[in-house]
């Protein structure tokens, strides 16, 4: 996704409420991060920061971590009765009637289970995700691009990671919530979680938020977002539930090799870890939020990988965070 300086941005206000405190509780002997392109990292246990490094207070592009924030907006709207997850997306966005999204439900888009064709290959200039980059750079409307996508499979028949799903979800949320995404994120996530700084949302030339990867924030506020998820409100706990069909469809997807035993739900990745299942928010070029609910561990790493994806760096980071999460509590108190 294009960032930064290529398109306009909108402010995501932190509101005027209190900032969530992040007490320090330094710990010795934590594993080191091997990735040489790390810009910032924070490791927290039970709400206290054990270790941190890099530039913590400078906003950085989060890329697809944005998807998870938008997923939270959708879940909160649903929990308040303003969004019906089993309804067709066209009941909120009739402009999609002539597209491949006709007949898809909000839940299917939320879990990336529509049958729409969208190739997410960052190394291929002709792939749909790169076509979307060029479309936005040429100042065309994001939503017009979505109306031109076509279906290639029955809705609900597979899991396949695609950025277009998040952009459709964001469009649906704006209609259901009656406000632009920057305002919805501010009111439902950023202010309630006690952010210290405003965030920024990349938009198209017409002012529509790029829901699939347009958010920029500081590492410490990403940590606060992780703690917000760790607090496990009811709408968040539902994302940890998975059925046999979702697991089998995930197993049949290309993502299964990277996340064995995992699943994808509510715009979050889930993965089996040594201390229980772990929630992940991931962005290209090395952005990660790791939430170990059972181990009460939240880890953030923001990076500048030279390539959009680097499987070795990803797995090294996951192993490092796994090694932190199950540490005996007596050694970090």
N, C-alpha and C positions, 0 to 999 in steps of 0.2 A: 504494500500500500504506500502511496506517495506521502512523504513526510520528511522534513518540515519545510516550510517556506513556499510550498507549491500552490497552496489553496488557502482561502480565508479560514479563520477559526472563530468559535463562539466561547464565551466564558461559561464555565460550570461553577456556579457560586457555592462556596462552602457554607453560606448562610451566616448568621450572627450568633450561633450557639457556641458552647464551650468546645475547645479542642480536646480530643481524647488524649490523655496523658500516656506516655510510653516510658515507664520507669525502667531504669537500667539494672541488670543483674548479671554482671560479667561472669563468664565461665571459662575455665582453662581447658585446653585439650580438644577443642572443637576441630573437626576435619577442615582442611583448607580447600577452597575452590580452585580447581585446576584450570578453568577456562581463562585464558589470558586477555579476553576481550570484555571482562566484567567491568561495568561502569559504577555499579552500586549494589550492595547486598545488605540485607538485614535478616537476622535470625532471632525469633522470639519464642519463649516458652511461657504459657499461661499468662500472656499479656505483657511480659517483661522482656526487654531486649537483652539477649545474651551476647551478641556480637554484631558489628556493622562495619562497613567500610565503603570507600568511594564517595561520590557526590550524592548526598542524601536529600538535599533540599532544592535541587534543580529539576524542573519538569523534564521528563523524557517520554518519547513516543512509546506507548504501550502496545501498539499494533493490536493483535487479536485478543489481548486481555480485555479490550473494549467489548468484545462479544459477551463476555461473562457479566460485565456491568449491565449491558442491555438485557441479558437474560434475567438479572435480578429485577430490573424494572418490570419486565413482563410478569415475573412471579409475584411481585408485590401487587401489581394491578389486579392480577387474578385473585389474590388472597382478599382483596377489598371488593371483589365483585364487579370490577370495571372491565375485565377481560375474560371472555369465555374461551378456555383452551380447546374445547372440542368443536368450536364454531369454525366454519370455513374462513380462510383469510380474506376472501372476497366480501364477506359480510362487513368487514371494516374498511377494506380497500377495494371497492368495485372496479377500480382502474385495472386490476389484475385479471378481470374476467376473461380477456382474450389471450392470456399468457399461459405458460405451462403450470402456473400456480393455481389455476382454476381447479377446484375440488380438493385442494390441500387444506388441512386444518392448521390452526395456530399451533397446536401441540406438535404436529409433524414438523413444522418449520422450526419451532423452538428446539427440537431434538435433532435437527438436520436429517429428517427422514422423508422429505418430499421426493418426488420422482423427477425433479427438474434437472436438466443437463447444465452443469457448470463445472468446468475443469479447473481444479486448484493446483496448478503446476507452476511454481515460481521460476523454474529454470527454462520454461518454454515461452518465448515471446508471443507465440500465437495462442496461448491458453486463455481461458475466459478471465481469469483473475488479472492477467496482464492487459487484456483488452479493456477491462474495467479501469485500470490505472490510466490508460491512455484516454479513455472516454472522459474521465474526470479532469485530467490535465488539459484537455481541449475545451473545458468549461461546459460540457453537456450535463444535463440534469441526471443525478443518480437514479431517480425513480423511473425515468424514461427507459434506462438500460434494463431495469428489472422487468418491465412490461414486454420486452422483446425475447425473453428467455422461453425455451420450449421444454416440454416434458419428454423423458426418454424411458421412464419406468413407472409402474403404479405407485401412487403416494402411499407411504407407510411400509413399503416392501424392502427397505434397505436403510443402512446408515452410510452416509458419505459426507465427509467434511467439505463444506462449501461456504465461502464468504457471502454469497448472494442470499443465503438463508437468513443471515443476521440482518442484512439490509431490509429484507421483507419484514422480518420481525420488528425492527425499529419503526418501520412505516406503520405497521399495525398498532404498535404501542402509542405512537403519536396520535393516531385517530382515537384509540380507546381512552387515552389519558387526557386528550384535549389540549396538548401543549407540545412544543418542540422537545426533542430528546435532551438537549442541554438543560432545559428546565426540569424535565422529569428526573434526570439523574441527580440534579441538585436537591430536589425536594424529597426524593425517595431513598437515595443512597448517600450522596456526598455529605449533606448536612447531618442526617441522622447518625452517620458513622463517626462524626467528630473530626472531619478533615481539618488539617491545619491551613492548607492553601487551596485557592481556587484551582480547578483543572481547566484544560482547554479541549475543545472538540473541533477537529478538522471538519470542514463542510465543503460541499460542492459550491460552484460559483453562484448558485441560487440560494445558498444559505441552509441547505439540508444537511444534517449531520451524517458523516460517514460512519454508520453504525457498526461496520465490520472491523474497523481498526483505527478510528480517528481520535482516540483519547490520548492526552498527554498529562502526566501527573508525576509527583515526586515519589521516590522509593518509600519514604515514611508514610505517605498517604496510601500507597498500595498496601503497605503492611496494615494500616488501619482498615482497609477494605477486607483484608484477610481475617482480621480479628472480628469484624462485623459478621463475616460468614461463620467463623468459629463459634460465635455466640448462639448460632443455630436457632434463629426464629423458625416458626413452623413452616413458612414457605421455603426456607433453605433446607430444612431436614428432608423435605419431599424429594429434593434432587438426588439424595443419596440412595433412594429406593430404585431398584431396577428389576425388571421381569426377565423371564427366560428368553422371550423373543428379542428384546433389546440386546441382551448379552450375545445371543447367537448371531444377530445381524452385525454387531460390532466385531465379533470374531471373524466374520466373513469379509470385513473391510480392510483396506490397506493399513489402517491405524493399529490393528491388532498386534503387529510385530513390535511396535514401540511400547505398547501398554498391555502386556499379557494379563488376562483376567480382568480387563477394564471395561468401561462403558462410557457413553456420552449422553448427557441429559442436561436440559436447561442451559445450554451453552457452556457447560463445564465438562472437562475431562475427569474421569475417575480411574484410579489405578490401584492395584493391590500392592501394599507395602508391608514391611516387616512388623509394623505396629498397627496394622489395620488399613482399611481403604483410605486413600488420599485423594483429595480434590485438587485439581490443577487448573490454573488459568495460564494459557500459553500464547505468546506472540512471536512472530518471526524476528529474526536477528537476535534471539536469545533473551526474550522477556519471559519471566516465570513467577507465578505465585503458587506456593505449595502450602496446603492446609491439611494437617494431620489431626483429625478431630479427636481420636482416641489418645494420641500423645500430646495434645494441647500445644502443638508446634505449628508456627507459621513462619515461612521463609520466603524472602523476596530476592530475586536477582534480575537486574536490568543490565543489558549488554549491548554491544555493538558488533555482533558477528559480521564478518565481511560478506557472508552468504546468508540468504534468507533462512535456510535450514542447515543444521549441522548435527546429524544424529549422534556423533560421538560426544560432542559437548553437552547435548541434551541428556544423554544417559549418564555421563560423569556427574552432572549437577544433581540428577535424581538420586544417584547412589550416595552422593555427599549428604543430601538432605535426609535420605533414609537413615544414614548412619547417625545423624543428629537426633532424629525423632525418637528412637527407642532407648536413648541413654537413660540409665537409672536415675530416678528423680533426685536421689540423695547427692548425686555428683554435680547437679546444676542448681541446687538451692542455696 
